[in-house]
Amino acid sequence: MRLTSTIAASIGILIALYQPSLGAPVKLPPAETQIIKAVDRILAHPLQPSDAADIAKIVDYSNKTDRITITLDQAFVYISEDDRDRLCFGFYIAGATKFRLLHPEDARNKYADVLPALRAGLVEYRAIKTADRKYQNKRWDRVDQLDRAGQLPRWVEQTIEDKKNKSESPKTS
């Protein structure tokens, strides 16, 4: 009986750690609720004609709002002139926007949204790769490999740590 209680408590703690929004739901204004719904729609059904309108709505919101800040860092953001890369970037912004709206407690951590943003971008990247095997983006390929190997969270953490150490190291001439 005691072991069962301990296991149940441990599972509850793990769920709270990985899904903090389950413990305390965030109350969002109707406009932001619509943004979350648009993000959920595109993530559930990538490569749909309606994605463009939803992505435009999400990107417009993220550009205009003062409620969230998305840090676009070249270490994590992959975009080129290829329309498919732009779609992946739109999904990246969507993932970051949703995370920022649902996790206002992480506002001071400028990199808190990177992992969910990358995973949202991967939704579109994988859908594109399935539809067009010739499509290639070496940076997204690397992120995909890391994610499938379960190493993406550690890579994100390490990349952020390396960037911080680089910016904190004294400059020498």
Backbone torsions as a table, in degrees:
resi	resn	phi	psi	omega
1	MET	NA	-45.1	-179.5
2	ARG	-65.4	-40.0	178.4
3	LEU	-62.0	-41.2	178.5
4	THR	-62.1	-42.8	179.0
5	SER	-64.3	-40.6	179.6
6	THR	-65.2	-43.2	178.6
7	ILE	-63.9	-45.1	179.5
8	ALA	-62.0	-41.6	178.7
9	ALA	-65.0	-41.4	179.1
10	SER	-62.8	-42.0	178.2
11	ILE	-63.2	-42.8	177.8
12	GLY	-59.9	-41.8	178.7
13	ILE	-65.5	-43.8	179.2
14	LEU	-61.4	-42.3	178.3
15	ILE	-62.4	-43.5	179.6
16	ALA	-63.2	-36.6	179.6
17	LEU	-69.3	-40.7	-176.6
18	TYR	-88.5	-21.5	179.7
19	GLN	-131.6	66.5	-176.1
20	PRO	-58.8	-24.7	-179.3
21	SER	-69.0	-17.8	177.2
22	LEU	-69.5	-31.1	-179.1
23	GLY	-74.5	-39.6	-176.9
24	ALA	-141.9	93.3	-177.9
25	PRO	-61.9	141.9	179.5
26	VAL	-87.4	128.9	176.0
27	LYS	-85.9	120.1	-178.2
28	LEU	-112.3	146.1	172.6
29	PRO	-63.8	159.0	-177.4
30	PRO	-54.2	-39.3	-179.2
31	ALA	-63.1	-40.3	180.0
32	GLU	-74.1	-32.1	174.4
33	THR	-61.5	-39.1	178.0
34	GLN	-66.3	-35.7	176.9
35	ILE	-64.5	-45.7	178.3
36	ILE	-59.8	-42.9	178.6
37	LYS	-62.6	-39.1	178.2
38	ALA	-64.8	-41.4	177.4
39	VAL	-62.2	-48.0	179.9
40	ASP	-59.9	-37.6	179.9
41	ARG	-63.3	-48.1	-177.1
42	ILE	-70.0	-34.6	179.2
43	LEU	-69.5	-32.5	179.6
44	ALA	-74.8	-29.5	-175.3
45	HIS	-138.8	72.9	179.2
46	PRO	-65.4	161.0	178.7
47	LEU	64.8	29.3	176.2
48	GLN	-95.7	147.3	178.0
49	PRO	-57.2	-30.7	-179.5
50	SER	-73.3	-12.4	-179.4
51	ASP	-57.9	-41.3	-176.1
52	ALA	-58.2	-44.3	180.0
53	ALA	-66.9	-42.0	178.5
54	ASP	-65.6	-43.2	178.9
55	ILE	-62.3	-42.9	178.6
56	ALA	-59.9	-41.6	179.2
57	LYS	-63.9	-43.4	-178.9
58	ILE	-66.5	-47.1	-179.5
59	VAL	-64.4	-42.1	177.7
60	ASP	-59.5	-46.2	178.6
61	TYR	-60.4	-48.8	-176.0
62	SER	-64.5	-29.2	176.8
63	ASN	-74.6	-35.0	-171.9
64	LYS	-93.3	-23.5	-173.7
65	THR	-78.8	149.5	172.4
66	ASP	-97.4	-5.9	-175.9
67	ARG	-74.9	-27.7	-178.1
68	ILE	-131.8	155.9	173.8
69	THR	-131.8	128.7	177.0
70	ILE	-111.6	123.7	177.7
71	THR	-88.7	121.7	177.8
72	LEU	-100.9	106.2	-175.9
73	ASP	-111.3	133.7	-177.5
74	GLN	-60.5	-20.8	178.2
75	ALA	-68.3	-21.7	-174.7
76	PHE	-122.7	-19.6	-174.5
77	VAL	-97.9	127.6	-176.4
78	TYR	-122.4	113.2	179.0
79	ILE	-147.1	146.0	176.5
80	SER	-142.8	-166.6	177.7
81	GLU	-77.9	-11.7	-179.9
82	ASP	-69.8	127.4	-179.5
83	ASP	-58.4	-31.6	179.8
84	ARG	-67.7	-38.7	175.7
85	ASP	-64.7	-37.2	178.3
86	ARG	-65.0	-36.7	176.0
87	LEU	-63.8	-43.9	177.7
88	CYS	-61.4	-39.7	177.0
89	PHE	-63.4	-40.5	176.9
90	GLY	-60.8	-41.4	177.3
91	PHE	-67.1	-37.9	176.0
92	TYR	-58.0	-48.8	178.7
93	ILE	-61.3	-40.1	179.4
94	ALA	-61.8	-45.4	179.2
95	GLY	-63.5	-41.2	178.2
96	ALA	-65.6	-42.0	-179.6
97	THR	-61.8	-48.0	-179.9
98	LYS	-60.6	-45.5	-179.8
99	PHE	-60.1	-46.6	-177.7
100	ARG	-63.4	-38.7	179.5
101	LEU	-68.5	-38.7	-176.9
102	LEU	-85.5	-12.8	-177.5
103	HIS	-130.8	63.3	-179.8
104	PRO	-63.4	-21.0	178.9
105	GLU	-65.5	-17.3	179.7
106	ASP	-97.8	17.5	-175.3
107	ALA	-59.0	-34.0	-177.4
108	ARG	-77.4	-18.2	179.1
109	ASN	-91.0	100.9	-173.3
110	LYS	-66.6	-15.9	-179.8
111	TYR	-105.3	5.7	-175.4
112	ALA	-60.0	-28.4	-175.8
113	ASP	-90.8	-1.6	-173.1
114	VAL	-62.9	-49.4	-177.1
115	LEU	-62.2	-49.3	177.7
116	PRO	-65.4	-30.7	177.9
117	ALA	-67.6	-44.3	177.4
118	LEU	-62.3	-41.5	-179.9
119	ARG	-66.7	-34.4	175.6
120	ALA	-67.2	-42.4	176.2
121	GLY	-60.4	-36.7	178.4
122	LEU	-64.9	-30.3	177.2
123	VAL	-57.6	-49.0	-179.3
124	GLU	-71.2	-42.0	-179.8
125	TYR	-57.7	-46.2	-179.2
126	ARG	-66.5	-37.1	177.5
127	ALA	-64.9	-42.0	178.7
128	ILE	-64.6	-45.7	-179.9
129	LYS	-60.6	-36.0	178.6
130	THR	-67.8	-39.6	-178.6
131	ALA	-78.3	-29.9	-176.0
132	ASP	-139.0	91.8	-176.4
133	ARG	-61.8	-18.9	-179.7
134	LYS	-80.5	-17.9	-179.5
135	TYR	-63.1	133.1	-176.3
136	GLN	-139.2	132.4	169.5
137	ASN	-144.4	108.2	-172.8
138	LYS	-60.5	-35.5	-179.3
139	ARG	-70.0	-43.3	177.0
140	TRP	-68.2	-34.6	176.3
141	ASP	-57.9	-44.0	-179.5
142	ARG	-63.3	-45.7	178.4
143	VAL	-61.5	-40.7	179.0
144	ASP	-62.7	-46.0	179.3
145	GLN	-61.0	-44.4	179.4
146	LEU	-62.1	-42.3	-179.5
147	ASP	-65.3	-45.2	-179.3
148	ARG	-64.1	-28.4	179.0
149	ALA	-87.2	-0.6	-179.6
150	GLY	76.2	16.6	-175.6
151	GLN	-105.7	-0.9	-176.3
152	LEU	-62.2	-46.4	179.4
153	PRO	-57.8	-42.7	-179.9
154	ARG	-67.0	-39.6	178.5
155	TRP	-62.5	-43.2	177.8
156	VAL	-60.1	-49.7	179.2
157	GLU	-57.9	-45.2	-178.4
158	GLN	-65.4	-40.9	179.1
159	THR	-63.8	-42.2	178.2
160	ILE	-65.1	-44.6	178.9
161	GLU	-60.8	-44.4	178.8
162	ASP	-61.3	-40.8	179.5
163	LYS	-65.0	-41.7	179.3
164	LYS	-65.3	-44.2	179.4
165	ASN	-63.8	-37.6	179.3
166	LYS	-65.9	-42.1	-178.4
167	SER	-74.4	-23.5	-179.7
168	GLU	-89.1	-18.3	-176.9
169	SER	-70.2	142.1	-179.0
170	PRO	-66.8	144.3	178.6
171	LYS	-82.0	134.5	175.8
172	THR	-121.7	151.4	-179.9
173	SER	-110.8	NA	NA
